[in-house]
Amino acid sequence: MHLLMNGKSLTFLHLIVLPLLLANVGCQKEISAENGLLPGGGGGGPVDSSAVFSLVPSGANCSDAVVDGSYVAGQAVGMDEELIVTVNVTKTGEWNYSTSLANGFAFAGFGSFTQTGIHLISLMAVGTPVSAGITRFNLNIDGATCFIRVQVQQ
């Protein structure tokens, strides 16, 4: 397995992904149940990628997903907040994935797969959690769907 992000690319990722995510916030009204992306419920999907990969879920849960960092209502997420999830790569190439915005924050990442098989991808958190409690993110990659829960502290 390969972790596709390293300490040097995290700063660059935040600088690239945060403006893109914030630019899309104005489009939230266009999200609908018809395309499977419900406001506040997660969703997202690969964007403009040449790689083909899918989730490796266990039922409705992303059983191996690891949410790292501390999420506090009213505090912008930092470089330590991320989601690591296992994917099965069937075609190598560039990848780009983001969740939908939920409770003021989302997860996003990009990279390149050079080998097929099982890999770990790292999605960095961007934004500011609005309220304390459990925030649910749906991950939908290549037809496989699962969800994760992120505890946001007061």
Solvent accessible surface area in square Angstrom, and as a share of the most:
residue,aa,sasa,rsa
1,M,155,0.69
2,H,89,0.40
3,L,97,0.48
4,L,47,0.23
5,M,19,0.09
6,N,93,0.48
7,G,57,0.55
8,K,185,0.79
9,S,34,0.22
10,L,29,0.15
11,T,70,0.41
12,F,108,0.45
13,L,0,0.00
14,H,30,0.13
15,L,120,0.60
16,I,71,0.36
17,V,13,0.08
18,L,61,0.31
19,P,75,0.47
20,L,105,0.52
21,L,17,0.08
22,L,101,0.50
23,A,75,0.58
24,N,83,0.43
25,V,55,0.32
26,G,70,0.67
27,C,67,0.40
28,Q,44,0.20
29,K,193,0.82
30,E,139,0.62
31,I,32,0.16
32,S,40,0.26
33,A,75,0.58
34,E,171,0.77
35,N,93,0.48
36,G,48,0.47
37,L,47,0.24
38,L,89,0.44
39,P,88,0.55
40,G,46,0.44
41,G,20,0.19
42,G,1,0.01
43,G,3,0.03
44,G,18,0.18
45,G,14,0.13
46,P,59,0.37
47,V,78,0.45
48,D,143,0.74
49,S,38,0.24
50,S,57,0.37
51,A,7,0.05
52,V,62,0.36
53,F,5,0.02
54,S,24,0.16
55,L,9,0.04
56,V,61,0.35
57,P,49,0.31
58,S,62,0.40
59,G,71,0.68
60,A,61,0.47
61,N,73,0.38
62,C,10,0.06
63,S,77,0.50
64,D,58,0.30
65,A,24,0.18
66,V,73,0.42
67,V,50,0.28
68,D,51,0.27
69,G,47,0.45
70,S,72,0.46
71,Y,7,0.03
72,V,34,0.19
73,A,21,0.16
74,G,61,0.59
75,Q,109,0.49
76,A,77,0.60
77,V,21,0.12
78,G,33,0.31
79,M,80,0.36
80,D,108,0.56
81,E,14,0.06
82,E,34,0.15
83,L,0,0.00
84,I,27,0.14
85,V,3,0.02
86,T,11,0.06
87,V,0,0.00
88,N,51,0.26
89,V,2,0.01
90,T,87,0.50
91,K,105,0.45
92,T,54,0.31
93,G,20,0.19
94,E,106,0.48
95,W,4,0.01
96,N,55,0.28
97,Y,0,0.00
98,S,31,0.20
99,T,4,0.02
100,S,11,0.07
101,L,32,0.16
102,A,2,0.02
103,N,42,0.21
104,G,23,0.22
105,F,0,0.00
106,A,0,0.00
107,F,0,0.00
108,A,5,0.04
109,G,1,0.01
110,F,62,0.26
111,G,16,0.15
112,S,46,0.29
113,F,3,0.01
114,T,117,0.68
115,Q,105,0.46
116,T,79,0.46
117,G,28,0.27
118,I,74,0.38
119,H,7,0.03
120,L,47,0.23
121,I,0,0.00
122,S,0,0.00
123,L,0,0.00
124,M,0,0.00
125,A,0,0.00
126,V,1,0.01
127,G,15,0.15
128,T,52,0.30
129,P,0,0.00
130,V,105,0.60
131,S,61,0.39
132,A,45,0.35
133,G,29,0.28
134,I,104,0.53
135,T,9,0.05
136,R,111,0.40
137,F,0,0.00
138,N,35,0.18
139,L,0,0.00
140,N,57,0.29
141,I,1,0.00
142,D,93,0.48
143,G,75,0.72
144,A,23,0.18
145,T,70,0.41
146,C,2,0.01
147,F,23,0.10
148,I,12,0.06
149,R,143,0.52
150,V,1,0.01
151,Q,87,0.39
152,V,0,0.00
153,Q,92,0.41
154,Q,172,0.76
